């Protein structure tokens, strides 16, 4: 005779299996989204970047904690560290002055980071004028 759905011999292994499946599933944390970047030339080959980010910060354990400016080869030109969560301020804009870009560059990339996940896989390309 076969086992029925309410049979305790079926439920006991399932109760042990469900937590294991949940623990093995990937986290679905959202990456920081760069909504806007304004690059203002302040001197020859030097720029100020104002970057607007949206991220569902939940507190000190999970928040957007920085962004950086990269040349088109991926070399870091400047880093803006965000020292605290912005739980009640979304989106938010922070600036970084004095970023020197390679002479003749017409574009850079901006990449966001969050704690605990690290750097976003993607970047936003910014035209320099």
C-alpha positions as CSV (number, residue, x, y, z in Angstrom):
1,X,0.0,0.0,0.0
2,X,1.3,3.5,-0.9
3,X,1.9,6.5,1.5
4,X,-0.7,9.2,1.8
5,X,0.0,13.0,1.9
6,X,-0.8,13.3,5.6
7,X,1.3,10.4,6.5
8,X,4.0,11.5,9.2
9,X,6.6,9.4,7.5
10,X,6.5,11.8,4.5
11,X,6.2,15.0,6.5
12,X,9.3,14.4,8.7
13,X,11.8,14.4,5.9
14,X,10.1,17.4,4.2
15,X,10.5,19.4,7.4
16,X,14.2,18.8,7.3
17,X,14.5,19.5,3.6
18,X,12.7,22.9,3.5
19,X,15.2,24.8,5.7
20,X,18.1,23.4,3.6
21,X,16.5,24.5,0.4
22,X,15.9,28.0,1.8
23,X,19.5,28.3,3.0
24,X,20.8,27.2,-0.4
25,X,18.8,29.7,-2.4
26,X,20.6,32.9,-3.6
27,X,19.9,36.2,-1.9
28,X,17.8,38.5,-3.9
29,X,19.3,41.8,-2.6
30,X,18.9,44.7,-4.9
31,X,21.9,46.5,-6.3
32,X,22.3,50.3,-6.0
33,X,20.8,52.0,-9.0
34,X,22.6,55.0,-10.4
35,X,19.7,57.3,-11.5
36,X,21.7,60.3,-12.6
37,X,25.3,61.6,-13.0
38,X,26.3,65.2,-13.6
39,X,29.9,65.8,-14.6
40,X,31.1,69.4,-14.3
41,X,34.5,70.4,-15.6
42,X,36.2,72.5,-12.9
43,X,39.7,72.7,-14.5
44,X,41.5,71.2,-17.5
45,X,41.0,67.4,-17.3
46,X,39.4,67.8,-13.8
47,X,35.7,67.2,-12.9
48,X,33.2,67.3,-10.2
49,X,30.8,64.3,-10.2
50,X,27.3,64.5,-8.6
51,X,25.8,61.0,-8.5
52,X,22.2,60.2,-7.6
53,X,21.7,56.7,-6.3
54,X,18.6,54.7,-5.3
55,X,19.0,51.7,-3.0
56,X,16.6,50.0,-0.5
57,X,19.0,50.7,2.5
58,X,17.8,48.8,5.5
59,X,20.4,49.9,8.0
60,X,24.1,49.3,8.8
61,X,24.1,45.7,7.6
62,X,22.8,46.6,4.1
63,X,23.2,50.0,2.4
64,X,24.8,51.7,-0.6
65,X,28.3,52.5,0.7
66,X,30.1,54.0,-2.2
67,X,30.6,54.8,-5.8
68,X,33.6,55.3,-8.1
69,X,34.6,56.9,-11.3
70,X,36.5,54.7,-13.8
71,X,38.1,55.4,-17.1
72,X,36.9,53.4,-20.0
73,X,39.6,50.7,-19.3
74,X,38.3,50.2,-15.8
75,X,41.0,52.1,-13.9
76,X,39.7,53.9,-10.8
77,X,39.9,57.7,-11.1
78,X,38.0,58.6,-7.9
79,X,36.1,57.0,-5.0
80,X,33.3,58.4,-3.0
81,X,32.7,56.5,0.2
82,X,29.2,56.7,1.8
83,X,29.7,56.4,5.5
84,X,26.2,55.7,6.7
85,X,22.8,54.3,5.4
86,X,20.3,56.5,3.7
87,X,17.2,54.6,4.9
88,X,14.9,57.7,4.8
89,X,16.6,59.6,2.0
90,X,15.9,57.9,-1.3
91,X,17.2,58.6,-3.9
92,X,20.1,60.6,-2.6
93,X,22.9,62.6,-4.4
94,X,26.5,62.9,-3.3
95,X,29.4,64.6,-5.0
96,X,33.1,64.1,-5.5
97,X,35.4,66.9,-6.5
98,X,38.9,66.9,-8.1
99,X,38.6,63.8,-10.3
100,X,41.4,64.0,-12.8
101,X,40.5,62.2,-16.1
102,X,43.0,61.2,-18.8
103,X,43.7,63.9,-21.2
104,X,41.4,63.7,-24.2
105,X,38.9,61.4,-22.5
106,X,35.4,61.9,-23.7
107,X,33.7,59.3,-21.5
108,X,34.0,57.7,-18.0
109,X,32.1,55.1,-16.1
110,X,30.5,55.3,-12.7
111,X,30.0,52.2,-10.6
112,X,28.0,51.8,-7.4
113,X,28.7,49.6,-4.4
114,X,26.7,48.3,-1.5
115,X,27.5,46.5,1.8
116,X,27.6,43.5,1.9
117,X,27.4,42.6,-1.8
118,X,30.3,44.8,-3.1
119,X,30.6,46.5,-6.5
120,X,27.7,46.3,-9.0
121,X,28.6,44.2,-12.1
122,X,27.5,47.0,-14.4
123,X,28.5,50.6,-14.8
124,X,26.9,53.8,-16.2
125,X,28.7,55.5,-19.0
126,X,29.0,59.3,-18.7
127,X,29.8,61.6,-21.6
128,X,32.2,64.4,-20.7
129,X,31.6,67.8,-22.3
